[in-house]
Amino acid sequence: MTAILIEVQGQDAIAATEELLSISGISGSYEVDSEIEREGIVATIATIIGIVGGAIAIAEQIRKWYQEYKQGQSGKKIEKVLIVGKNGKRLLLENATLEDIRKILD
């Protein structure tokens, strides 16, 4: 089975990744990418091994999660999120639409 990979970069990447993996319908794990850790920037790589429920519902939750962290609404902030789909396609969440996210999750 091919997994979906999500790379999260920023000083609060660990907390953001833990929250991402706590979204109902997503199952997976993460590790800290020591190659990217520098100047207070932390990167995590989450491996999503299962998505339960509709891809559109999960895409909405991921987009909401990203926007909250990108804007620092929780007092925590991330810099960049990259999703690598099962087919190897890559998507930066910076300007991604809901449809873009759904397609990468399928």
N, C-alpha and C positions, 0 to 999 in steps of 0.2 A: 504494500500500500504506500502510495506517495503522499507525503504530508505537505501541508501549507506552512511556509516559514514566514514569520513576521519579525523584522528587525526594528527595534525601538531604540532611538538615540536621544540622550539628554540627561541632565543631572538627576532627574527623577525617573529614569527608565525602568528601574527595578520595581518601584511602586506601581507605575503605569502598567507594566507587563503583568504583574500579579492581579491587578484589577481587570485587565483584558481577559486573562484566563479564568476569572471568576464569573464572566458573563454566562448566563444560563444558555445552554446549548453548545458551548465550546468546551472541548476537553483537550488538554495538552500539557506541556511543560516548557520550561525555559532554562537557559544558562546565560551567564554573563560572558560576553565576548571580550576577552582580555586583550586582543589585538587592537581594539578600538579605544579602550579605556585610556584617556589622556586629558590633561588640562581640565579635570572636573567633569568631563563628558563620559558617560557610561553608556554602553550598548548592551542590549540583551537580544538573544535570538529565541523566539518562542516557536515551538513546533506544535502545530495544531493537527492532532491525529483524528479528531472527530468533530463533526458539526451536526447537531441534532435539531431538527426543525427546518423551516424554510430558509434558504440562503438570503432572501430579501430581508427577513426579520433580523438575521444575524448581521447582515450588511448595515442595517439601520443602527444597530447597537454599536458596531465597530465605529461607524462614522460619528455617532454621538460621543463615544469614549474619546476618539481622537480630537474632536473639537474642544471638549472640556479640558483636556490636557494641553493642547496647543495654545489655548487662550489663557491657561493658568488659572482657571476658575476655582480649582480646588486648592490653590496655593502652591501646586506642584506643576512642573512644566517639562515638556519634551520638545525636542528639536525636529526630529525626522522619524517617519515610519515608512518602511518599505515592506510590501507583501510580495512574496514569491509564490505563485499558484502551483497547483499540482502539475500543470503543463509547462512550468518553467517561466511563464510570463511574469513580468515584474510591474508593480504599481506603487508609485509614491502617493501617499494619501494627501499630500499638500493641496492639490486641486481636484482630487478624485470625486466623481459623482457617485451617487448611490448605485447607479447601474454599473459603473466601473468596478466598484467593490463587489457587487453581486457576481459579475462575470468572473472575477479572479477566484472567488470562492467555489464556483461550480467545477 
